[in-house]
Amino acid sequence: MKKVPQITAKEAAALVKDGDVILGGGFGMTGSPVDIIHALAETKTKDLTFIANNVGEPNMGGGRLLNNGQLKKMIGSFFTSNPEAVKAAQSRTIEYELLPQGTLAEAIRAGGAGIGGFYTPTSAGTLIAEGRETKIINGVEQVFIEGIRGNIAIIRAWKADTAGNLQYRMTEQNFNRAMATAADIVIAEVQEIVPVGDIDPNQIHTPGCFVDYLVQKTLSEKDLGTSASVGSSKVIDEKRMNMAKRAFAELNKGDVVNLGIGIPTLVADLIKPKDSIILHTENGMLGVGPEPVDGRGAMFYPVNAGKVPVTALPGSSYFDSADSFAMIRGGHIDVAIMGGLEVDASGNLANWSVPGKPLLGVGGAMDLASGAKKLIITLSHTDRSGTSKVVNKCTLPITDYNCVDILITELAVFKFIDGQLTLIEILPGSSLEEIRAKTEAKFIEKLN
């Protein structure tokens, strides 16, 4: 059995050359190879293309490379968590390419498998797909995405043996597993290195043939913190909770459900064991439980897609981001509940971008909108100026077309019945007259 060289973070950073394409593992700071990337930030290496779900957090991970001016281009799914990355992209001081999260994961998996590319319905007809080849397959418009490979992959695993076999921990698989297959040189930063044979072959997630170098690090809770959290603060008022309760009422026993950030996260608090509802999070977990109550962070618990620590229910499972989105695109998620910015009379959804606002991340929204069997959208009926968000035609960038099944606002519940926006319920505190006055889109009424 070969022995993979063990090197320092500084030696690993020295392997990166000017102009290299770097694959950087992690989801937020979970499973992020911080030691190596920070060592790279101490070098003068420049003109790098950095491919990751996000470009680290401010001055953390890839964020340090950005601040140092070492990056020529960034490719990712969710730059929003790093305001400096958003500013750099919008000012055009750095090139960038935004891909839906599932598309990014699958492109890396394809690159690692020696596949030139693939077609996906995700993002078809949207701004993300502009300039890309499209084809109608089985009556569905699909977008061609080329496989992604890098010169060097810098990944993070929990444990390695001396032959380079890797074992990941909880939701740390995320992008790491696919990236381990998709680069000329793969460097794995790990917490523990053990002799060959100490890891049960059934517990090896990445075989050692993919790994070229090992770097051992000393883990600190700060390294796996949740500073990127976008969903940890829950503002609960009566109207928001009414919306969450109404969304919960649409769920059936045994449903596999994905919850977006914002109001949808409140639904999780309503689920009881007797409901047998299985929560899915796109960064690689099925069977998500409530947030822990002991105050300990991501060093001790998995994290959800909002980068918030959660618990694992009996029967839970972990997997990587590529497999997670295969579940979504493959129709294995029964219900997705997401927030929205606009929904129009045709069931089109806009929820990822507002022109002129510092938002630069699509995440998993496009995959979920097109892949879930049922899509429930929660949104405020009007904006702060009183303008309707339930519109005749979306004016904001589209997430997906004809995808919304149920729309819940603080005023009303609508369903799309035979393609027609249909008012089916008036929520407490509202009236039919108020709904009519505040709704731009034309709708029909089928009230009980």
Order of alpha helices (4+ residues) and beta strands (2+ residues): alpha-beta-alpha-beta-alpha-beta-alpha-beta-alpha-beta-beta-beta-beta-beta-alpha-beta-beta-alpha-beta-alpha-beta-beta-beta-alpha-beta-beta-beta-alpha-beta-beta-beta-beta-beta-alpha-beta
